[in-house]
């Protein structure tokens, strides 16, 4: 583990984030999990899948 991460953990332990910041992070995580669940159960929409041009790039041979 990097020394700077230890300093960051010490700073977080001494000055924890506010309640609103924690709720914001939890809300963002919940939204991401919700989107993942919707994609997992219903699949990816065909309209959002890019159509391949049939040409391969120089590194994809």
Jmol script that loads the backbone (N, CA, C; Angstrom):
load data "model"
ATOM      1  N   UNK A   1       0.850  -1.172   0.000  1.00  0.00           N
ATOM      2  CA  UNK A   1       0.000   0.000   0.000  1.00  0.00           C
ATOM      3  C   UNK A   1       0.901   1.243   0.000  1.00  0.00           C
ATOM      4  N   UNK A   2       0.507   2.210  -0.748  1.00  0.00           N
ATOM      5  CA  UNK A   2       1.261   3.432  -0.876  1.00  0.00           C
ATOM      6  C   UNK A   2       1.159   4.272   0.406  1.00  0.00           C
ATOM      7  N   UNK A   3       2.224   4.976   0.728  1.00  0.00           N
ATOM      8  CA  UNK A   3       2.248   5.827   1.926  1.00  0.00           C
ATOM      9  C   UNK A   3       1.188   6.920   1.851  1.00  0.00           C
ATOM     10  N   UNK A   4       0.938   7.445   0.674  1.00  0.00           N
ATOM     11  CA  UNK A   4      -0.049   8.519   0.529  1.00  0.00           C
ATOM     12  C   UNK A   4      -1.468   8.021   0.813  1.00  0.00           C
ATOM     13  N   UNK A   5      -1.735   6.744   0.522  1.00  0.00           N
ATOM     14  CA  UNK A   5      -3.049   6.183   0.860  1.00  0.00           C
ATOM     15  C   UNK A   5      -3.225   6.096   2.367  1.00  0.00           C
ATOM     16  N   UNK A   6      -2.145   5.779   3.072  1.00  0.00           N
ATOM     17  CA  UNK A   6      -2.219   5.751   4.536  1.00  0.00           C
ATOM     18  C   UNK A   6      -2.505   7.142   5.092  1.00  0.00           C
ATOM     19  N   UNK A   7      -1.883   8.155   4.526  1.00  0.00           N
ATOM     20  CA  UNK A   7      -2.158   9.526   4.962  1.00  0.00           C
ATOM     21  C   UNK A   7      -3.600   9.922   4.665  1.00  0.00           C
ATOM     22  N   UNK A   8      -4.109   9.489   3.522  1.00  0.00           N
ATOM     23  CA  UNK A   8      -5.490   9.802   3.166  1.00  0.00           C
ATOM     24  C   UNK A   8      -6.464   9.117   4.129  1.00  0.00           C
ATOM     25  N   UNK A   9      -6.179   7.858   4.482  1.00  0.00           N
ATOM     26  CA  UNK A   9      -7.031   7.164   5.440  1.00  0.00           C
ATOM     27  C   UNK A   9      -6.999   7.839   6.802  1.00  0.00           C
ATOM     28  N   UNK A  10      -5.835   8.318   7.215  1.00  0.00           N
ATOM     29  CA  UNK A  10      -5.714   9.028   8.490  1.00  0.00           C
ATOM     30  C   UNK A  10      -6.548  10.305   8.464  1.00  0.00           C
ATOM     31  N   UNK A  11      -6.477  11.024   7.353  1.00  0.00           N
ATOM     32  CA  UNK A  11      -7.236  12.263   7.220  1.00  0.00           C
ATOM     33  C   UNK A  11      -8.742  11.989   7.244  1.00  0.00           C
ATOM     34  N   UNK A  12      -9.170  10.913   6.585  1.00  0.00           N
ATOM     35  CA  UNK A  12     -10.598  10.552   6.586  1.00  0.00           C
ATOM     36  C   UNK A  12     -11.051  10.141   7.976  1.00  0.00           C
ATOM     37  N   UNK A  13     -10.167   9.446   8.744  1.00  0.00           N
ATOM     38  CA  UNK A  13     -10.535   9.030  10.100  1.00  0.00           C
ATOM     39  C   UNK A  13     -10.666  10.237  11.024  1.00  0.00           C
ATOM     40  N   UNK A  14      -9.829  11.237  10.831  1.00  0.00           N
ATOM     41  CA  UNK A  14      -9.874  12.427  11.684  1.00  0.00           C
ATOM     42  C   UNK A  14     -10.993  13.376  11.268  1.00  0.00           C
ATOM     43  N   UNK A  15     -11.258  13.469   9.986  1.00  0.00           N
ATOM     44  CA  UNK A  15     -12.290  14.365   9.452  1.00  0.00           C
ATOM     45  C   UNK A  15     -13.175  13.586   8.483  1.00  0.00           C
ATOM     46  N   UNK A  16     -14.126  12.822   8.994  1.00  0.00           N
ATOM     47  CA  UNK A  16     -14.966  12.019   8.103  1.00  0.00           C
ATOM     48  C   UNK A  16     -15.835  12.905   7.212  1.00  0.00           C
ATOM     49  N   UNK A  17     -16.264  12.373   6.065  1.00  0.00           N
ATOM     50  CA  UNK A  17     -17.102  13.165   5.157  1.00  0.00           C
ATOM     51  C   UNK A  17     -18.455  13.460   5.789  1.00  0.00           C
ATOM     52  N   UNK A  18     -19.095  14.486   5.304  1.00  0.00           N
ATOM     53  CA  UNK A  18     -20.392  14.889   5.843  1.00  0.00           C
ATOM     54  C   UNK A  18     -21.467  13.861   5.471  1.00  0.00           C
ATOM     55  N   UNK A  19     -22.586  13.957   6.157  1.00  0.00           N
ATOM     56  CA  UNK A  19     -23.700  13.034   5.910  1.00  0.00           C
ATOM     57  C   UNK A  19     -24.206  13.188   4.476  1.00  0.00           C
ATOM     58  N   UNK A  20     -24.263  14.418   3.987  1.00  0.00           N
ATOM     59  CA  UNK A  20     -24.731  14.651   2.619  1.00  0.00           C
ATOM     60  C   UNK A  20     -23.792  14.036   1.591  1.00  0.00           C
ATOM     61  N   UNK A  21     -22.491  14.090   1.836  1.00  0.00           N
ATOM     62  CA  UNK A  21     -21.529  13.489   0.905  1.00  0.00           C
ATOM     63  C   UNK A  21     -21.692  11.972   0.871  1.00  0.00           C
ATOM     64  N   UNK A  22     -21.875  11.365   2.040  1.00  0.00           N
ATOM     65  CA  UNK A  22     -22.069   9.915   2.096  1.00  0.00           C
ATOM     66  C   UNK A  22     -23.344   9.530   1.365  1.00  0.00           C
ATOM     67  N   UNK A  23     -24.427  10.290   1.565  1.00  0.00           N
ATOM     68  CA  UNK A  23     -25.681  10.002   0.877  1.00  0.00           C
ATOM     69  C   UNK A  23     -25.543  10.166  -0.633  1.00  0.00           C
ATOM     70  N   UNK A  24     -24.777  11.152  -1.068  1.00  0.00           N
ATOM     71  CA  UNK A  24     -24.546  11.354  -2.498  1.00  0.00           C
ATOM     72  C   UNK A  24     -23.825  10.152  -3.100  1.00  0.00           C
ATOM     73  N   UNK A  25     -22.783   9.687  -2.430  1.00  0.00           N
ATOM     74  CA  UNK A  25     -22.024   8.537  -2.939  1.00  0.00           C
ATOM     75  C   UNK A  25     -22.906   7.297  -2.977  1.00  0.00           C
ATOM     76  N   UNK A  26     -23.695   7.085  -1.936  1.00  0.00           N
ATOM     77  CA  UNK A  26     -24.593   5.934  -1.917  1.00  0.00           C
ATOM     78  C   UNK A  26     -25.657   6.027  -3.010  1.00  0.00           C
ATOM     79  N   UNK A  27     -26.140   7.228  -3.289  1.00  0.00           N
ATOM     80  CA  UNK A  27     -27.129   7.405  -4.357  1.00  0.00           C
ATOM     81  C   UNK A  27     -26.519   7.100  -5.725  1.00  0.00           C
ATOM     82  N   UNK A  28     -25.304   7.539  -5.959  1.00  0.00           N
ATOM     83  CA  UNK A  28     -24.635   7.260  -7.242  1.00  0.00           C
ATOM     84  C   UNK A  28     -24.409   5.761  -7.408  1.00  0.00           C
ATOM     85  N   UNK A  29     -23.990   5.087  -6.332  1.00  0.00           N
ATOM     86  CA  UNK A  29     -23.790   3.640  -6.397  1.00  0.00           C
ATOM     87  C   UNK A  29     -25.110   2.930  -6.662  1.00  0.00           C
ATOM     88  N   UNK A  30     -26.191   3.383  -6.021  1.00  0.00           N
ATOM     89  CA  UNK A  30     -27.508   2.774  -6.230  1.00  0.00           C
ATOM     90  C   UNK A  30     -27.976   2.949  -7.672  1.00  0.00           C
ATOM     91  N   UNK A  31     -27.752   4.120  -8.248  1.00  0.00           N
ATOM     92  CA  UNK A  31     -28.138   4.363  -9.641  1.00  0.00           C
ATOM     93  C   UNK A  31     -27.345   3.459 -10.580  1.00  0.00           C
ATOM     94  N   UNK A  32     -26.057   3.305 -10.317  1.00  0.00           N
ATOM     95  CA  UNK A  32     -25.236   2.424 -11.157  1.00  0.00           C
ATOM     96  C   UNK A  32     -25.715   0.981 -11.066  1.00  0.00           C
ATOM     97  N   UNK A  33     -26.032   0.528  -9.851  1.00  0.00           N
ATOM     98  CA  UNK A  33     -26.531  -0.843  -9.697  1.00  0.00           C
ATOM     99  C   UNK A  33     -27.888  -1.022 -10.368  1.00  0.00           C
ATOM    100  N   UNK A  34     -28.731  -0.003 -10.299  1.00  0.00           N
ATOM    101  CA  UNK A  34     -30.032  -0.065 -10.963  1.00  0.00           C
ATOM    102  C   UNK A  34     -29.868  -0.172 -12.478  1.00  0.00           C
ATOM    103  N   UNK A  35     -28.993   0.625 -13.048  1.00  0.00           N
ATOM    104  CA  UNK A  35     -28.751   0.559 -14.495  1.00  0.00           C
ATOM    105  C   UNK A  35     -28.172  -0.791 -14.893  1.00  0.00           C
ATOM    106  N   UNK A  36     -27.270  -1.318 -14.077  1.00  0.00           N
ATOM    107  CA  UNK A  36     -26.708  -2.632 -14.366  1.00  0.00           C
ATOM    108  C   UNK A  36     -27.798  -3.704 -14.332  1.00  0.00           C
ATOM    109  N   UNK A  37     -28.669  -3.640 -13.335  1.00  0.00           N
ATOM    110  CA  UNK A  37     -29.746  -4.610 -13.225  1.00  0.00           C
ATOM    111  C   UNK A  37     -30.701  -4.550 -14.405  1.00  0.00           C
ATOM    112  N   UNK A  38     -31.057  -3.341 -14.826  1.00  0.00           N
ATOM    113  CA  UNK A  38     -31.942  -3.187 -15.986  1.00  0.00           C
ATOM    114  C   UNK A  38     -31.290  -3.771 -17.235  1.00  0.00           C
ATOM    115  N   UNK A  39     -29.999  -3.483 -17.430  1.00  0.00           N
ATOM    116  CA  UNK A  39     -29.309  -4.014 -18.601  1.00  0.00           C
ATOM    117  C   UNK A  39     -29.192  -5.533 -18.517  1.00  0.00           C
ATOM    118  N   UNK A  40     -28.970  -6.056 -17.333  1.00  0.00           N
ATOM    119  CA  UNK A  40     -28.813  -7.502 -17.171  1.00  0.00           C
ATOM    120  C   UNK A  40     -30.124  -8.238 -17.443  1.00  0.00           C
ATOM    121  N   UNK A  41     -31.236  -7.719 -16.958  1.00  0.00           N
ATOM    122  CA  UNK A  41     -32.515  -8.411 -17.109  1.00  0.00           C
ATOM    123  C   UNK A  41     -33.163  -8.187 -18.473  1.00  0.00           C
ATOM    124  N   UNK A  42     -33.030  -7.007 -19.028  1.00  0.00           N
ATOM    125  CA  UNK A  42     -33.707  -6.695 -20.287  1.00  0.00           C
ATOM    126  C   UNK A  42     -32.772  -6.684 -21.486  1.00  0.00           C
ATOM    127  N   UNK A  43     -31.489  -6.698 -21.274  1.00  0.00           N
ATOM    128  CA  UNK A  43     -30.532  -6.717 -22.372  1.00  0.00           C
ATOM    129  C   UNK A  43     -30.209  -5.318 -22.871  1.00  0.00           C
ATOM    130  N   UNK A  44     -29.259  -5.277 -23.763  1.00  0.00           N
ATOM    131  CA  UNK A  44     -28.819  -4.015 -24.355  1.00  0.00           C
ATOM    132  C   UNK A  44     -29.689  -3.724 -25.563  1.00  0.00           C
ATOM    133  N   UNK A  45     -30.219  -2.499 -25.700  1.00  0.00           N
ATOM    134  CA  UNK A  45     -31.078  -2.193 -26.850  1.00  0.00           C
ATOM    135  C   UNK A  45     -30.307  -2.270 -28.173  1.00  0.00           C
ATOM    136  N   UNK A  46     -30.933  -2.855 -29.158  1.00  0.00           N
ATOM    137  CA  UNK A  46     -30.301  -2.996 -30.471  1.00  0.00           C
ATOM    138  C   UNK A  46     -30.018  -1.643 -31.102  1.00  0.00           C
ATOM    139  N   UNK A  47     -30.843  -0.651 -30.814  1.00  0.00           N
ATOM    140  CA  UNK A  47     -30.656   0.680 -31.398  1.00  0.00           C
ATOM    141  C   UNK A  47     -29.386   1.357 -30.891  1.00  0.00           C
ATOM    142  N   UNK A  48     -28.885   0.941 -29.727  1.00  0.00           N
ATOM    143  CA  UNK A  48     -27.682   1.560 -29.177  1.00  0.00           C
ATOM    144  C   UNK A  48     -26.410   0.792 -29.511  1.00  0.00           C
ATOM    145  N   UNK A  49     -26.527  -0.305 -30.244  1.00  0.00           N
ATOM    146  CA  UNK A  49     -25.360  -1.079 -30.650  1.00  0.00           C
ATOM    147  C   UNK A  49     -24.808  -0.491 -31.941  1.00  0.00           C
ATOM    148  N   UNK A  50     -23.521  -0.112 -31.945  1.00  0.00           N
ATOM    149  CA  UNK A  50     -22.967   0.467 -33.174  1.00  0.00           C
ATOM    150  C   UNK A  50     -22.865  -0.580 -34.275  1.00  0.00           C
ATOM    151  N   UNK A  51     -23.175  -0.150 -35.481  1.00  0.00           N
ATOM    152  CA  UNK A  51     -23.091  -1.040 -36.638  1.00  0.00           C
ATOM    153  C   UNK A  51     -21.648  -1.054 -37.127  1.00  0.00           C
ATOM    154  N   UNK A  52     -21.114  -2.240 -37.301  1.00  0.00           N
ATOM    155  CA  UNK A  52     -19.747  -2.366 -37.795  1.00  0.00           C
ATOM    156  C   UNK A  52     -19.656  -1.991 -39.269  1.00  0.00           C
ATOM    157  N   UNK A  53     -18.546  -1.417 -39.656  1.00  0.00           N
ATOM    158  CA  UNK A  53     -18.389  -1.006 -41.051  1.00  0.00           C
ATOM    159  C   UNK A  53     -17.857  -2.136 -41.913  1.00  0.00           C
ATOM    160  N   UNK A  54     -17.442  -3.241 -41.279  1.00  0.00           N
ATOM    161  CA  UNK A  54     -16.921  -4.354 -42.066  1.00  0.00           C
ATOM    162  C   UNK A  54     -15.442  -4.226 -42.349  1.00  0.00           C
ATOM    163  N   UNK A  55     -14.868  -3.082 -42.045  1.00  0.00           N
ATOM    164  CA  UNK A  55     -13.433  -2.883 -42.259  1.00  0.00           C
ATOM    165  C   UNK A  55     -12.717  -3.081 -40.939  1.00  0.00           C
ATOM    166  N   UNK A  56     -11.579  -3.719 -41.016  1.00  0.00           N
ATOM    167  CA  UNK A  56     -10.778  -3.914 -39.826  1.00  0.00           C
ATOM    168  C   UNK A  56      -9.658  -2.895 -39.805  1.00  0.00           C
ATOM    169  N   UNK A  57      -9.347  -2.455 -38.602  1.00  0.00           N
ATOM    170  CA  UNK A  57      -8.236  -1.533 -38.456  1.00  0.00           C
ATOM    171  C   UNK A  57      -6.910  -2.257 -38.581  1.00  0.00           C
ATOM    172  N   UNK A  58      -5.800  -1.544 -38.642  1.00  0.00           N
ATOM    173  CA  UNK A  58      -4.499  -2.190 -38.837  1.00  0.00           C
ATOM    174  C   UNK A  58      -4.082  -3.057 -37.652  1.00  0.00           C
ATOM    175  N   UNK A  59      -4.620  -2.791 -36.443  1.00  0.00           N
ATOM    176  CA  UNK A  59      -4.208  -3.563 -35.283  1.00  0.00           C
ATOM    177  C   UNK A  59      -5.175  -4.695 -34.956  1.00  0.00           C
ATOM    178  N   UNK A  60      -6.256  -4.832 -35.698  1.00  0.00           N
ATOM    179  CA  UNK A  60      -7.272  -5.827 -35.379  1.00  0.00           C
ATOM    180  C   UNK A  60      -7.255  -7.025 -36.319  1.00  0.00           C
ATOM    181  N   UNK A  61      -6.167  -7.345 -36.912  1.00  0.00           N
ATOM    182  CA  UNK A  61      -6.099  -8.447 -37.869  1.00  0.00           C
ATOM    183  C   UNK A  61      -6.034  -9.761 -37.198  1.00  0.00           C
TER     184      UNK A  61
END
end "model"
wireframe off; spacefill off
backbone 0.3
color backbone group
